[in-house]
Amino acid sequence: MPHAVREALARIEPAVDIRVLGEPASPALETEDPGLLAWLEREGRILVTRNRRIMPTHFAAHLEAGGHVPGILMVGEDFPYLRW
């Protein structure tokens, strides 16, 4: 998640607990999508991602294997988060 998105979300709702890959208590930055989806499921977290090319395939495989993720929000490069 770009830091600008995290800052925009924090302005809207300061109580939201945002985790960013590579930061403490989060998966490593190089975590593959299947591992990230497993972590999201264990932690009961949603994912905000710009990975609209590959993540849908991994998400479908995760669901087909019986997995669950509370939610995934896929945003484009032009997502207007700076206007929040």
Backbone as JSON Lines, residues from 0, in Angstrom:
{"i":0,"aa":"M","n":[0.85,-1.17,0.0],"ca":[0.0,0.0,0.0],"c":[0.9,1.23,0.0]}
{"i":1,"aa":"P","n":[0.68,2.13,-0.94],"ca":[1.45,3.37,-0.92],"c":[1.21,4.13,0.38]}
{"i":2,"aa":"H","n":[2.24,4.77,0.87],"ca":[2.1,5.5,2.13],"c":[1.02,6.58,2.03]}
{"i":3,"aa":"A","n":[0.83,7.16,0.85],"ca":[-0.2,8.18,0.69],"c":[-1.59,7.59,0.93]}
{"i":4,"aa":"V","n":[-1.81,6.34,0.52],"ca":[-3.1,5.7,0.76],"c":[-3.29,5.47,2.25]}
{"i":5,"aa":"R","n":[-2.25,4.99,2.91],"ca":[-2.34,4.77,4.36],"c":[-2.64,6.08,5.08]}
{"i":6,"aa":"E","n":[-1.97,7.16,4.7],"ca":[-2.2,8.45,5.34],"c":[-3.62,8.95,5.08]}
{"i":7,"aa":"A","n":[-4.13,8.75,3.86],"ca":[-5.49,9.17,3.55],"c":[-6.5,8.38,4.38]}
{"i":8,"aa":"L","n":[-6.3,7.07,4.5],"ca":[-7.21,6.25,5.31],"c":[-7.15,6.65,6.78]}
{"i":9,"aa":"A","n":[-5.97,6.96,7.27],"ca":[-5.83,7.37,8.66],"c":[-6.54,8.7,8.92]}
{"i":10,"aa":"R","n":[-6.56,9.59,7.94],"ca":[-7.28,10.85,8.1],"c":[-8.78,10.61,8.16]}
{"i":11,"aa":"I","n":[-9.27,9.67,7.36],"ca":[-10.7,9.39,7.32],"c":[-11.14,8.65,8.57]}
{"i":12,"aa":"E","n":[-10.36,7.63,8.96],"ca":[-10.73,6.81,10.11],"c":[-9.47,6.43,10.88]}
{"i":13,"aa":"P","n":[-9.09,7.26,11.86],"ca":[-7.85,7.02,12.6],"c":[-7.8,5.68,13.34]}
{"i":14,"aa":"A","n":[-8.95,5.08,13.65],"ca":[-8.96,3.83,14.4],"c":[-8.62,2.61,13.54]}
{"i":15,"aa":"V","n":[-8.56,2.76,12.24],"ca":[-8.27,1.62,11.36],"c":[-6.82,1.17,11.59]}
{"i":16,"aa":"D","n":[-6.66,-0.13,11.81],"ca":[-5.33,-0.72,12.03],"c":[-4.76,-1.14,10.68]}
{"i":17,"aa":"I","n":[-3.87,-0.34,10.13],"ca":[-3.32,-0.58,8.8],"c":[-1.95,-1.23,8.94]}
{"i":18,"aa":"R","n":[-1.75,-2.29,8.19],"ca":[-0.45,-2.98,8.14],"c":[0.08,-2.87,6.72]}
{"i":19,"aa":"V","n":[1.38,-2.73,6.6],"ca":[2.03,-2.61,5.3],"c":[3.09,-3.7,5.21]}
{"i":20,"aa":"L","n":[3.12,-4.39,4.08],"ca":[4.13,-5.44,3.89],"c":[5.52,-4.9,4.18]}
{"i":21,"aa":"G","n":[6.3,-5.71,4.87],"ca":[7.67,-5.34,5.18],"c":[7.83,-4.58,6.48]}
{"i":22,"aa":"E","n":[6.74,-4.17,7.09],"ca":[6.81,-3.48,8.36],"c":[6.6,-4.47,9.5]}
{"i":23,"aa":"P","n":[6.99,-4.1,10.72],"ca":[6.81,-5.02,11.86],"c":[5.37,-5.53,11.96]}
{"i":24,"aa":"A","n":[5.21,-6.76,12.35],"ca":[3.92,-7.44,12.53],"c":[3.2,-7.69,11.21]}
{"i":25,"aa":"S","n":[3.91,-7.55,10.11],"ca":[3.35,-7.81,8.78],"c":[4.24,-8.79,8.04]}
{"i":26,"aa":"P","n":[3.71,-9.45,7.01],"ca":[4.56,-10.33,6.21],"c":[5.7,-9.55,5.54]}
{"i":27,"aa":"A","n":[6.73,-10.26,5.19],"ca":[7.88,-9.65,4.51],"c":[7.45,-9.09,3.16]}
{"i":28,"aa":"L","n":[8.15,-8.09,2.71],"ca":[7.83,-7.44,1.44],"c":[7.83,-8.42,0.27]}
{"i":29,"aa":"E","n":[8.7,-9.42,0.32],"ca":[8.81,-10.38,-0.79],"c":[7.85,-11.56,-0.66]}
{"i":30,"aa":"T","n":[6.89,-11.5,0.24],"ca":[5.92,-12.57,0.42],"c":[5.12,-12.78,-0.86]}
{"i":31,"aa":"E","n":[5.05,-14.01,-1.31],"ca":[4.28,-14.35,-2.51],"c":[2.78,-14.21,-2.2]}
{"i":32,"aa":"D","n":[1.98,-13.96,-3.23],"ca":[0.54,-13.76,-3.04],"c":[-0.15,-14.89,-2.27]}
{"i":33,"aa":"P","n":[0.12,-16.17,-2.56],"ca":[-0.56,-17.22,-1.78],"c":[-0.27,-17.14,-0.28]}
{"i":34,"aa":"G","n":[0.96,-16.83,0.08],"ca":[1.31,-16.67,1.49],"c":[0.64,-15.46,2.1]}
{"i":35,"aa":"L","n":[0.53,-14.39,1.33],"ca":[-0.15,-13.2,1.8],"c":[-1.63,-13.47,2.04]}
{"i":36,"aa":"L","n":[-2.25,-14.19,1.12],"ca":[-3.67,-14.53,1.29],"c":[-3.88,-15.4,2.53]}
{"i":37,"aa":"A","n":[-2.98,-16.32,2.78],"ca":[-3.08,-17.16,3.99],"c":[-2.97,-16.3,5.25]}
{"i":38,"aa":"W","n":[-2.05,-15.33,5.24],"ca":[-1.88,-14.43,6.39],"c":[-3.14,-13.58,6.59]}
{"i":39,"aa":"L","n":[-3.69,-13.06,5.5],"ca":[-4.92,-12.27,5.59],"c":[-6.05,-13.08,6.21]}
{"i":40,"aa":"E","n":[-6.15,-14.34,5.8],"ca":[-7.18,-15.21,6.35],"c":[-6.97,-15.44,7.85]}
{"i":41,"aa":"R","n":[-5.74,-15.76,8.24],"ca":[-5.45,-16.0,9.67],"c":[-5.71,-14.76,10.51]}
{"i":42,"aa":"E","n":[-5.35,-13.59,9.98],"ca":[-5.46,-12.34,10.74],"c":[-6.83,-11.67,10.62]}
{"i":43,"aa":"G","n":[-7.68,-12.17,9.69],"ca":[-8.99,-11.57,9.49],"c":[-8.9,-10.16,8.93]}
{"i":44,"aa":"R","n":[-7.98,-9.96,8.0],"ca":[-7.73,-8.64,7.43],"c":[-8.15,-8.56,5.98]}
{"i":45,"aa":"I","n":[-8.42,-7.34,5.54],"ca":[-8.68,-7.11,4.12],"c":[-7.39,-6.64,3.47]}
{"i":46,"aa":"L","n":[-7.35,-6.74,2.16],"ca":[-6.18,-6.33,1.39],"c":[-6.55,-5.17,0.48]}
{"i":47,"aa":"V","n":[-5.72,-4.14,0.47],"ca":[-5.82,-3.07,-0.51],"c":[-4.6,-3.21,-1.4]}
{"i":48,"aa":"T","n":[-4.84,-3.41,-2.69],"ca":[-3.74,-3.68,-3.6],"c":[-3.95,-3.03,-4.95]}
{"i":49,"aa":"R","n":[-2.84,-2.76,-5.62],"ca":[-2.9,-2.29,-7.01],"c":[-2.59,-3.44,-7.96]}
{"i":50,"aa":"N","n":[-2.4,-4.64,-7.43],"ca":[-2.04,-5.82,-8.22],"c":[-3.3,-6.42,-8.85]}
{"i":51,"aa":"R","n":[-3.78,-5.78,-9.9],"ca":[-4.99,-6.26,-10.57],"c":[-4.67,-7.26,-11.68]}
{"i":52,"aa":"R","n":[-3.4,-7.52,-11.91],"ca":[-3.01,-8.44,-12.98],"c":[-2.91,-9.87,-12.48]}
{"i":53,"aa":"I","n":[-2.26,-10.09,-11.34],"ca":[-1.98,-11.46,-10.87],"c":[-2.82,-11.85,-9.65]}
{"i":54,"aa":"M","n":[-3.11,-10.9,-8.76],"ca":[-3.81,-11.24,-7.53],"c":[-5.15,-11.93,-7.77]}
{"i":55,"aa":"P","n":[-5.95,-11.53,-8.76],"ca":[-7.23,-12.24,-8.96],"c":[-7.06,-13.74,-9.19]}
{"i":56,"aa":"T","n":[-6.01,-14.14,-9.9],"ca":[-5.75,-15.56,-10.14],"c":[-5.42,-16.27,-8.84]}
{"i":57,"aa":"H","n":[-4.56,-15.67,-8.04],"ca":[-4.19,-16.28,-6.75],"c":[-5.37,-16.29,-5.79]}
{"i":58,"aa":"F","n":[-6.17,-15.24,-5.83],"ca":[-7.35,-15.18,-4.97],"c":[-8.34,-16.28,-5.34]}
{"i":59,"aa":"A","n":[-8.56,-16.48,-6.63],"ca":[-9.46,-17.54,-7.09],"c":[-8.95,-18.91,-6.63]}
{"i":60,"aa":"A","n":[-7.66,-19.14,-6.76],"ca":[-7.08,-20.42,-6.32],"c":[-7.24,-20.59,-4.81]}
{"i":61,"aa":"H","n":[-7.08,-19.52,-4.06],"ca":[-7.23,-19.56,-2.6],"c":[-8.67,-19.96,-2.24]}
{"i":62,"aa":"L","n":[-9.64,-19.36,-2.93],"ca":[-11.04,-19.69,-2.67],"c":[-11.37,-21.12,-3.08]}
{"i":63,"aa":"E","n":[-10.87,-21.54,-4.23],"ca":[-11.12,-22.9,-4.71],"c":[-10.54,-23.95,-3.76]}
{"i":64,"aa":"A","n":[-9.46,-23.59,-3.05],"ca":[-8.85,-24.51,-2.1],"c":[-9.57,-24.48,-0.74]}
{"i":65,"aa":"G","n":[-10.67,-23.74,-0.66],"ca":[-11.44,-23.68,0.58],"c":[-11.06,-22.52,1.47]}
{"i":66,"aa":"G","n":[-10.19,-21.65,0.99],"ca":[-9.76,-20.51,1.79],"c":[-10.8,-19.41,1.81]}
{"i":67,"aa":"H","n":[-10.56,-18.44,2.66],"ca":[-11.45,-17.3,2.8],"c":[-10.6,-16.07,3.12]}
{"i":68,"aa":"V","n":[-10.99,-14.93,2.6],"ca":[-10.38,-13.65,2.93],"c":[-11.52,-12.68,3.15]}
{"i":69,"aa":"P","n":[-11.49,-11.9,4.24],"ca":[-12.59,-10.98,4.5],"c":[-12.87,-10.0,3.36]}
{"i":70,"aa":"G","n":[-11.85,-9.63,2.61],"ca":[-12.09,-8.72,1.49],"c":[-10.81,-8.32,0.81]}
{"i":71,"aa":"I","n":[-10.95,-7.97,-0.46],"ca":[-9.84,-7.45,-1.24],"c":[-10.37,-6.24,-2.0]}
{"i":72,"aa":"L","n":[-9.68,-5.13,-1.86],"ca":[-10.0,-3.91,-2.59],"c":[-8.88,-3.68,-3.59]}
{"i":73,"aa":"M","n":[-9.19,-3.82,-4.86],"ca":[-8.2,-3.62,-5.91],"c":[-8.4,-2.24,-6.5]}
{"i":74,"aa":"V","n":[-7.37,-1.42,-6.4],"ca":[-7.45,-0.05,-6.89],"c":[-6.49,0.12,-8.06]}
{"i":75,"aa":"G","n":[-6.83,1.04,-8.94],"ca":[-5.98,1.32,-10.08],"c":[-4.92,2.36,-9.74]}
{"i":76,"aa":"E","n":[-3.98,2.52,-10.63],"ca":[-2.93,3.51,-10.45],"c":[-3.51,4.91,-10.32]}
{"i":77,"aa":"D","n":[-4.68,5.14,-10.9],"ca":[-5.28,6.47,-10.88],"c":[-6.26,6.65,-9.72]}
{"i":78,"aa":"F","n":[-6.23,5.75,-8.73],"ca":[-7.12,5.84,-7.58],"c":[-6.92,7.19,-6.89]}
{"i":79,"aa":"P","n":[-7.98,7.97,-6.7],"ca":[-7.83,9.36,-6.23],"c":[-7.66,9.49,-4.72]}
{"i":80,"aa":"Y","n":[-6.79,8.71,-4.1],"ca":[-6.63,8.74,-2.66],"c":[-6.07,10.05,-2.14]}
{"i":81,"aa":"L","n":[-5.39,10.81,-2.95],"ca":[-4.83,12.07,-2.49],"c":[-5.88,13.16,-2.28]}
{"i":82,"aa":"R","n":[-7.09,12.94,-2.81],"ca":[-8.15,13.94,-2.64],"c":[-8.93,13.72,-1.35]}
{"i":83,"aa":"W","n":[-8.68,12.68,-0.6],"ca":[-9.44,12.41,0.61],"c":[-9.03,13.35,1.71]}
